């Protein structure tokens, strides 16, 4: 099995040409709306385990890499004012460049007889709309996919065996079959593809750096999955 590691919301960068869209909006760009705090740090920590990895540090408020082209949130309130031609340019220069690299690499692995585990690294805000999110770690998957369900079960067992005490929930705080990159890829690659979104509570992130113990435990649980070992 090959591990493909991605991070769609790694930063809040805005290319200079689009700076005027975000005049006086730096504060918003630096919140959970602009990017997934700590996700890129965890991505880099897990990167040595992967067979292919890619990340984006362009803010989701410019273009949302984890949404379908038809999704209403593909462009935020800041970028939806762009002309059709400007939006097309954004899609071609950022969205498709990123997503096509991932899709093509996965298909290349599968065409050589491999099965691919795609782990998309994200983080979520501890409180949204005055609701406290009741989880430390979320694993998003399609419950109709046996291999995805099996991976999540084994990963959770491995994490529990480490006595780390994290509260891990399946398909929380979002549903794995909701619109997203992994959902799209499942349709394009119906066989030998496991699409999992790893969601970490941002309470474990300080100055955009994830807690070291959490990173170590997530890495170890993932290693155990590939080696078939347990503590």
C-alpha positions as CSV (number, residue, x, y, z in Angstrom):
1,X,0.0,0.0,0.0
2,X,1.2,3.5,-0.9
3,X,0.6,6.5,1.4
4,X,-0.3,9.8,-0.3
5,X,-0.2,12.7,2.1
6,X,-1.9,16.1,1.3
7,X,-2.6,19.3,3.1
8,X,-5.1,21.6,1.3
9,X,-5.3,24.4,3.8
10,X,-1.7,24.7,5.0
11,X,-1.4,28.5,5.0
12,X,-3.0,31.9,4.5
13,X,-0.8,33.2,1.6
14,X,-2.3,35.5,-0.9
15,X,-0.4,36.0,-4.2
16,X,0.5,39.6,-4.7
17,X,-1.7,40.1,-7.7
18,X,-4.7,39.4,-5.4
19,X,-3.7,41.6,-2.5
20,X,-6.3,44.2,-3.3
21,X,-9.1,41.7,-2.6
22,X,-7.8,41.4,1.0
23,X,-7.1,45.0,2.0
24,X,-7.3,45.3,5.8
25,X,-8.3,41.6,6.0
26,X,-5.0,40.1,7.5
27,X,-6.7,39.4,10.8
28,X,-9.3,37.2,9.1
29,X,-6.7,35.4,7.0
30,X,-4.9,34.4,10.2
31,X,-8.0,32.8,11.7
32,X,-9.4,29.3,11.1
33,X,-11.3,30.8,8.2
34,X,-8.1,31.5,6.3
35,X,-6.3,28.2,6.9
36,X,-6.1,25.1,9.1
37,X,-3.9,26.1,12.1
38,X,-1.2,23.5,12.8
39,X,-2.1,21.3,9.9
40,X,1.0,22.0,7.8
41,X,3.2,21.3,10.8
42,X,1.6,17.9,11.3
43,X,1.8,17.3,7.5
44,X,5.6,17.9,7.6
45,X,6.0,15.6,10.6
46,X,4.2,12.8,8.9
47,X,5.8,13.4,5.5
48,X,8.7,10.9,5.9
49,X,6.1,8.1,6.1
50,X,4.6,9.0,2.7
51,X,5.3,7.8,-0.8
52,X,4.0,11.1,-2.3
53,X,3.2,14.4,-0.5
54,X,2.0,17.8,-1.5
55,X,0.7,20.8,0.4
56,X,-0.8,24.2,-0.4
57,X,-0.2,27.4,1.5
58,X,-2.6,29.5,-0.6
59,X,-5.5,30.7,1.6
60,X,-8.8,28.9,1.2
61,X,-10.4,32.4,1.2
62,X,-8.9,32.9,-2.3
63,X,-9.9,29.5,-3.7
64,X,-11.1,26.5,-1.7
65,X,-9.1,23.4,-2.9
66,X,-11.2,21.1,-0.8
67,X,-14.5,21.9,-2.6
68,X,-15.9,20.9,-6.0
69,X,-15.9,23.4,-8.9
70,X,-19.7,23.7,-8.6
71,X,-19.6,24.3,-4.8
72,X,-21.0,27.7,-3.6
73,X,-18.0,28.1,-1.3
74,X,-15.3,27.6,-4.0
75,X,-14.8,31.3,-3.8
76,X,-15.2,33.3,-0.6
77,X,-16.9,36.6,-0.2
78,X,-13.5,38.2,-0.9
79,X,-12.9,36.4,-4.2
80,X,-16.4,35.8,-5.6
81,X,-16.4,39.4,-7.0
82,X,-13.7,38.4,-9.6
83,X,-14.8,38.2,-13.2
84,X,-15.4,34.9,-14.9
85,X,-12.1,35.1,-16.7
86,X,-10.2,35.9,-13.4
87,X,-11.9,33.0,-11.7
88,X,-11.0,30.7,-14.6
89,X,-7.4,31.8,-14.2
90,X,-7.5,31.1,-10.5
91,X,-8.9,27.6,-11.1
92,X,-6.3,26.8,-13.7
93,X,-3.3,28.2,-11.9
94,X,-4.0,27.0,-8.3
95,X,-6.9,24.6,-8.0
96,X,-6.3,22.3,-11.0
97,X,-2.5,22.4,-10.8
98,X,-2.8,21.1,-7.2
99,X,-5.6,18.6,-7.6
100,X,-4.4,17.2,-10.9
101,X,-1.0,16.4,-9.4
102,X,-2.6,14.4,-6.6
103,X,-5.1,12.6,-8.8
104,X,-2.5,11.7,-11.5
105,X,0.0,10.4,-8.9
106,X,-2.7,8.2,-7.2
107,X,-3.8,6.8,-10.6
108,X,-0.1,6.1,-11.4
109,X,0.3,4.1,-8.2
110,X,-2.9,2.2,-8.8
111,X,-2.0,1.4,-12.4
112,X,1.1,-0.4,-11.2
113,X,-1.1,-2.6,-9.0
114,X,-0.9,-0.7,-5.7
115,X,-3.6,0.3,-3.3
116,X,-3.4,3.9,-2.1
117,X,-4.2,5.3,1.3
118,X,-4.7,9.1,0.8
119,X,-4.5,11.0,4.1
120,X,-5.7,14.6,3.8
121,X,-4.4,16.5,6.8
122,X,-6.8,19.2,8.3
123,X,-7.6,20.9,11.6
124,X,-10.8,22.3,13.0
125,X,-11.6,25.2,15.3
126,X,-12.5,24.1,18.9
127,X,-15.7,26.2,18.9
128,X,-17.9,27.0,16.0
129,X,-21.1,29.1,16.2
130,X,-20.9,28.9,20.0
131,X,-20.8,25.1,19.9
132,X,-17.8,23.3,21.5
133,X,-16.5,20.5,19.3
134,X,-16.4,17.3,21.4
135,X,-13.4,15.6,19.9
136,X,-9.6,15.8,19.8
137,X,-9.2,13.9,16.5
138,X,-11.7,13.2,13.7
139,X,-11.4,10.7,10.9
140,X,-13.6,11.4,8.0
141,X,-14.4,8.5,5.6
142,X,-17.2,6.9,3.5
143,X,-18.8,4.3,5.7
144,X,-19.9,2.4,2.6
145,X,-16.2,1.7,1.8
146,X,-15.0,-1.3,3.7
147,X,-11.3,-0.6,3.5
148,X,-11.8,3.0,4.7
149,X,-13.9,1.8,7.6
150,X,-11.3,-0.8,8.4
151,X,-8.4,1.7,8.3
152,X,-10.2,4.0,10.7
153,X,-11.0,1.2,13.1
154,X,-7.4,0.0,13.2
155,X,-6.0,3.5,13.5
156,X,-8.3,4.2,16.4
157,X,-7.2,1.0,18.1
158,X,-3.6,1.8,17.6
159,X,-4.0,5.2,19.1
160,X,-5.9,3.8,22.0
161,X,-3.2,1.3,22.6
162,X,-0.7,4.1,23.1
163,X,-2.8,5.2,26.1
164,X,-2.7,8.7,24.8
165,X,-6.3,9.5,26.0
166,X,-7.4,11.4,22.9
167,X,-11.1,11.4,22.1
168,X,-11.2,10.2,18.5
169,X,-14.5,10.3,16.6
170,X,-15.5,9.0,13.2
171,X,-17.0,11.3,10.6
172,X,-16.8,14.3,13.1
173,X,-16.9,17.3,13.0
174,X,-17.9,16.7,9.4
175,X,-19.2,13.8,7.3
176,X,-16.6,12.0,5.2
177,X,-19.0,11.7,2.3
178,X,-19.7,15.5,2.2
179,X,-18.3,17.5,-0.7
180,X,-14.5,17.4,-0.6
181,X,-11.4,16.3,-2.4
182,X,-11.5,12.7,-1.1
183,X,-15.2,12.5,-2.1
184,X,-14.3,13.6,-5.6
185,X,-11.4,11.1,-5.9
186,X,-13.6,8.2,-4.7
187,X,-15.8,8.8,-7.8
188,X,-12.8,9.1,-10.1
189,X,-11.0,6.1,-8.6
190,X,-13.6,3.6,-7.4
191,X,-11.1,0.7,-6.8
192,X,-8.0,0.5,-4.6
193,X,-8.3,4.0,-3.2
194,X,-8.9,4.9,0.4
195,X,-9.7,8.6,1.0
196,X,-9.4,9.7,4.7
197,X,-9.5,13.2,6.1
198,X,-7.5,13.5,9.3
199,X,-9.0,16.4,11.4
200,X,-7.1,17.6,14.5
201,X,-8.6,20.0,17.1
202,X,-6.8,23.3,16.9
203,X,-6.6,23.5,20.6
204,X,-3.4,21.4,20.1
205,X,-1.9,24.1,17.9
206,X,0.2,26.9,19.4
207,X,1.6,29.5,17.0
208,X,0.7,27.2,14.1
209,X,2.7,24.3,15.6
210,X,1.0,21.1,16.7
211,X,1.6,19.5,20.1
212,X,4.7,17.2,19.8
213,X,3.1,14.4,21.8
214,X,0.1,14.4,19.5
215,X,2.3,14.4,16.4
216,X,4.3,11.5,17.7
217,X,1.2,9.5,18.6
218,X,-0.5,10.0,15.2
219,X,2.8,9.1,13.5
220,X,3.2,5.9,15.6
221,X,-0.5,4.8,15.1
222,X,0.0,5.3,11.3
223,X,3.3,3.3,11.3
224,X,1.6,0.5,13.2
225,X,-1.1,0.3,10.5
226,X,1.5,-0.2,7.8
227,X,3.6,-2.7,9.8
228,X,0.7,-4.6,11.3
229,X,2.2,-4.1,14.8
230,X,0.6,-2.9,17.9
231,X,2.0,-1.7,21.2
